Amino acid sequence: MSIALIVTVTLVMGVIFVNGWTDAPNAIATAVSTRVLKPNTAIGIAVVMNFLGALVMTAFNAQVAETISNIVSFDAGGDLRASQVALAASLFSIVVWAVAAWYFGIPTSESHALIAGLTGSAMALGGLGAVNGQEWLKVLIGLVVSTAMGFGGGYLITKAIVAIFKNVPRPKANKFFTIGQAFAAAANAFLHGAQDGQKFMGVFMLGLFYNNLAEKTGNGFTIPLWVMALCSLTMGFGTSVGGMKIIKSVGMDMVKLEKYQGFSADLSAAICLFLASLFGIPVSTTHTKTTAIMGVGASRRLSSVDWRIVKEMIFAWVMTFPGCGLIAYVMAKLFVAIF
């Protein structure tokens, strides 16, 4: 096994671990904030459901992984060494970006960081010609869709629930929403694994490909079961480390939620993530979940949303593409020159 492959696999595992550590808590944040689930119970559910989502969904539909593996080309004129090094540089930049975001408690998107890192490092080798515009278009579509469906779904579902349960006694309604939100949070964790797990499996397969250990079939890779299991277990282990900083930012600081509102946010995000996964559109689970929470808060009144927190999140989202992309570009140039 080559040193380049060892480094690449180690970095991929590191990125997946960091994703489970810093990004997966978004899926369970609202269930914790509404006290439907205790933090340790919620994290335990997230560990199991992230693992199952990454494993099961990939076995049935690996279109998200296919999109990620085709979004850029690291083909540096047939120079496999440069391709391997540039890919490793992109993963290194993602870890740096994600850990910095976690340190400041900002739920930035590892999905966006992954796409930005791959794009920046690939451009360091081949310029704009290394970017597959057709696949990148899916990213932009996903960005718009997750914003519209997350916010709009959270807003509309909350309005509908208020109308439907208007005459239902609050204790009885809360029993329904407690059970409903627990299931919706589990669904969010499952779909987080389905989305983000697949994205990193696509990168893992690229690492094998540039080491002549995998072949492309048609437009993508046939992902082996051992890769699915390894990536799923690593993400689950990362989630088990915790993530109360992110849970606090997403579920507690941005909007004060009641049980029916938490259920609305989780249901809206789950619907959006399921449809995106079904059609192979890579979307950010963080972006989807937080916009759903914003929509829920706005359905009551705009002032119920802490727009200061929202501005910080939007700033982090906006800065991820140029910020992480630039780090990856510089790291790729540096790594290729050194190694």
Secondary structure, 3 states (H helix, E strand, C coil): CCHHHHHHHHHHHHHHHHHHHHCHHHHHHHHHHCCCCCHHHHHHHHHHHHHHHHHHHHHHCCHHHHHHHHCECCCCCCCHHHHHHHHHHHHHHHHHHHHHHHHCCCCCCHHHHHHHHHHHHHHHHHHHHHECHHHHHHHHHHHHHHHHHHHHHHHHHHHHHHHHCCCCCHHHHHHHHHHHHHHHHHHHHHHHHHHHHHHHHHHHHHHHHCCCCCCEECCEECCCHHHHHHHHHHHHHHHHCCCHHHHHHHHHHCECCCHHHHHHHHHHHHHHHHHHHHCCCCCCHHHHHHHHHHHHHHHHCHHHECHHHHHHHHHHHHHHHHHHHHHHHHHHHHHHHHC
